[in-house]
Structure formats: structure tokens, C-alpha cells
Amino acid sequence: MASKILYVCQEITPYLPETEGSRLCRALTQAMQERGNEIRTFMPRYGCINERRHQLHEVIRLSGMNLIIDDNDHQLIIKVASIPAARVQIYFIDNDDYFSRKAVLTDGADNYFQDNDERAIFFARGVLETVKKLRWTPTIVHCHGWFTAVIPVYLKRVFADDPIFRDVKVVVSLYGDGFSGELDPGFGAKIAGEGVKDKNLAILDAPSYENLCRFVMEYADGVVAASPDVDPKVLDIARASGKRMLEYQSPEAEDFFDNYNRFYEAIQ
């Protein structure tokens, strides 16, 4: 049974250096398309991405919307590029305030940007508003990386009655991408300001990596252990959640991608 899969990714190679997550997102999108699924793939247009080398160009008909984050207007810009070898198209969420800096999530001293919470909110809203403009109805939304953490709550609380997303199932992949400390303490309040009314927002009163993962899994229909280095506490939370789960498997396994395909079918 073919699925319509929306991949929301924190990073994808070749646009960013190779990591466990960026390699998997690149391979998974191609593999699922080759298995007859219809896919759309989104990632942030970080300022360190070389637009000329990767031939990014703006999609005027999708750009121009203003999104209000914490009472401030931010223009949504949509760009697109293709990975020729994979025949896969990637949509990029861009904004001068959040994504013009020549970095991904940390500054030159390896400190997380103070506005990463707002950047994640903008990215989530940007992805879902663009999918609505495309008038494309996914059956699965698969989130990769903690930066995509706002997507599931929006799908289940803000866009739940929208015909585009009404019947969608949410899959969350867990990686070894934890961070120390906490994000901005106003993270939960900013999500609430987007129209989210949910008691689970209290989990983000202390927006640590562990609590962020705990929050995300409240809205997931399926959870994937995508790395052998997932935080053990987070893995325990996933296993105790009662959600359908795909345990870690080596990307070298012969049936690696087929297992993903079967997992998608099982949660629909």
C-alpha cells in the first residue's frame, strides 16, 4: 500500500555535512520514493547552505506569507532544490530573522542560539502552511531531529480539523542529538500563543532535551529509534509510552528500508 509521506528534517546531506541524521534523511526519502510512495521533504534553509552550489531557488507562489511568532511578524520564504542522483526535491523554509546566520543551531563557541525555540516554531508553522498551499494531503508525517519537535503538537491541536491533516499519522525518529541545559523558558508559552491549548505544555516549563522528547511523544502515533546513541532515558520513555515502536536497526541491514515501509503501513 503506497503512502503519501511528509518528511520534516532537521538536516539532510548534501546540503549540510554528513551526520547520522542527515545521511538517513537523504537515503530514506529516496528509498521510500523508489518503493512507490509519494513524498515531500522539508528542511530549514540555514545560512551556511550554499545556495549557488546546490541551485536553490525561491518558489514565489509559495512565499510571502507572514507568520506571527511571539507577537512579531516574520516573512515566510520557500525555496526548492533537487538531489539529481536521487530524483528527490527538497523544500527549504527560510526567513532572514531566523536563518540568515551562517550556522545551523549553534554559534562559533558551540552555544545554542537563544532563539532556537522560536526558530523551531517558525519552521513548524512554515512547513504546515506550505503543505496546505500545495494542497497535498499526507498520510504520514515523519519528523527527524529535535528541531522538528513542534510539528506533532500543531498537527494534533492546531491543524487537527483541517482536511489536509485530519487523518494524518505522526512518526517521530529519535537520535543521539541531545543538548545540555534548556531552551528558552518561554518556549511553552510561545506555542500556546499559537493557539495550542493543552495541559502537556506544562512539560515545557523546563524545556530540556529529555522533556522536549517527552512532549513530542505525547502526539506521536509511532516512534523510531533511529540511532544506537539515543539517550537511554528518552528510550525508556518511548518504550513505556505504549506507542508503536520501531527499534534500532543497522542501516546496513538488508531489509532496513522495507521495515520502515511496513512500519508506515502498520500505523495507518
C-alpha positions, 0 to 999 in steps of 0.5 A, a space after each residue: 500500500 503506497 503512502 503519501 509521506 511528509 518528511 520534516 528534517 532537521 538536516 539532510 546531506 548534501 546540503 549540510 555535512 554528513 551526520 547520522 541524521 542527515 545521511 538517513 534523511 537523504 537515503 530514506 526519502 529516496 528509498 521510500 520514493 523508489 518503493 512507490 510512495 509519494 513524498 515531500 521533504 522539508 528542511 530549514 534553509 540555514 545560512 551556511 547552505 550554499 545556495 549557488 552550489 546546490 541551485 536553490 531557488 525561491 518558489 514565489 507562489 509559495 512565499 510571502 506569507 507572514 507568520 506571527 511568532 511571539 507577537 512579531 511578524 516574520 516573512 515566510 520564504 520557500 525555496 526548492 532544490 533537487 538531489 539529481 542522483 536521487 530524483 528527490 526535491 527538497 523544500 527549504 523554509 527560510 526567513 532572514 530573522 531566523 536563518 540568515 546566520 551562517 550556522 545551523 543551531 549553534 554559534 562559533 563557541 558551540 552555544 545554542 542560539 537563544 532563539 532556537 525555540 522560536 526558530 523551531 516554531 517558525 519552521 513548524 508553522 512554515 512547513 504546515 502552511 506550505 503543505 496546505 498551499 500545495 494542497 497535498 494531503 499526507 498520510 504520514 508525517 515523519 519528523 527527524 531531529 529535535 528541531 522538528 519537535 513542534 510539528 506533532 503538537 500543531 498537527 494534533 491541536 492546531 491543524 487537527 480539523 483541517 482536511 489536509 491533516 485530519 487523518 494524518 499519522 505522526 512518526 517521530 525518529 529519535 537520535 543521539 542529538 541531545 543538548 545540555 541545559 534548556 531552551 528558552 523558558 518561554 518556549 511553552 508559552 510561545 506555542 500556546 500563543 499559537 493557539 495550542 491549548 493543552 495541559 502537556 505544555 506544562 512539560 515545557 516549563 523546563 524545556 530540556 532535551 529529555 522533556 522536549 522528547 517527552 512532549 513530542 511523544 505525547 502526539 506521536 502515533 509511532 516512534 523510531 529509534 533511529 540511532 544506537 546513541 539515543 539517550 537511554 532515558 528518552 528510550 525508556 520513555 518511548 518504550 513505556 509510552 505504549 506507542 508503536 515502536 520501531 527499534 534500532 536497526 543497522 542501516 546496513 541491514 538488508 531489509 532496513 528500508 522495507 521495515 520502515 515501509 511496513 512500519 508506515 503501513 502498520 500505523 495507518 
